[in-house]
Amino acid sequence: MPEWPEDAERRGIDHWFVLVEFDVAEQGAPRNLRVLESSPGAAFEDAALSAISGWRYCPVIRDGQPVARDNVRVRLRFEREA
């Protein structure tokens, strides 16, 4: 689970979203991560990139072989628990 940034905690921010695009290697690891959008600012970009970089996907199989996949998009929504 991504950590809530200290700056957001101090400012009382209770929600955020980050749209990230990346490629998935043949082995299922995300690579070439890039933030496409972050709202209301950039405070959660590092947390989103850190979380996604640890994810693993089942690779796409074509003709019996794993293949890379480009331009996967994920929108992460961060919400402060009540």
C-alpha positions in Angstrom: 0.0 0.0 0.0 1.4 3.4 -0.9 2.4 5.6 2.0 0.5 8.9 2.6 3.0 11.7 2.0 3.8 13.8 5.1 3.3 17.0 3.2 -0.3 16.0 2.3 -0.9 15.0 5.9 0.3 18.4 7.2 -2.0 20.2 4.6 -5.0 18.1 5.5 -5.4 16.6 2.0 -7.9 13.7 2.1 -7.9 12.5 -1.5 -5.8 12.5 -4.6 -5.5 10.6 -7.9 -2.5 9.8 -10.2 -2.7 8.5 -13.8 0.3 6.5 -14.7 1.3 4.9 -18.0 3.9 2.2 -18.3 5.1 -0.8 -20.3 5.0 -4.4 -19.0 8.1 -6.6 -19.7 7.8 -10.1 -20.9 8.3 -11.3 -17.3 5.5 -9.1 -16.1 7.5 -6.3 -14.5 6.4 -2.7 -15.1 9.0 -0.5 -16.8 9.2 3.0 -18.2 6.8 4.4 -15.7 5.5 7.9 -16.4 2.9 10.1 -14.7 0.4 11.5 -17.2 -1.8 13.4 -14.7 -1.9 14.1 -11.0 -4.6 16.0 -9.2 -4.8 18.2 -7.3 -0.9 18.3 -7.6 2.2 16.3 -7.6 2.4 15.2 -3.9 1.4 11.5 -4.6 3.4 10.9 -7.8 6.4 9.3 -6.0 4.1 7.1 -3.9 2.2 6.0 -7.0 5.3 5.2 -9.0 6.8 3.3 -6.1 3.7 1.2 -5.6 3.3 0.3 -9.3 7.0 -0.5 -9.7 6.5 -3.4 -7.2 3.5 -4.8 -9.1 3.8 -7.9 -11.3 1.5 -8.8 -14.2 0.8 -12.1 -15.9 2.4 -11.6 -19.3 0.5 -11.7 -22.5 1.1 -15.0 -24.3 1.3 -15.1 -28.1 2.2 -18.2 -30.0 3.1 -19.8 -26.7 5.6 -17.1 -25.8 5.3 -14.2 -23.3 5.4 -10.8 -25.0 5.8 -7.2 -23.7 2.9 -4.9 -23.6 3.2 -1.1 -24.1 1.1 1.8 -22.9 -0.7 0.3 -20.0 -2.6 2.9 -18.0 -3.6 2.8 -14.3 -5.4 5.5 -12.4 -4.7 5.3 -8.6 -7.0 7.0 -6.2 -5.7 7.8 -2.8 -8.2 8.4 -0.1 -7.6 9.1 3.6 -9.4 6.6 5.8 -11.9 8.2 8.1 
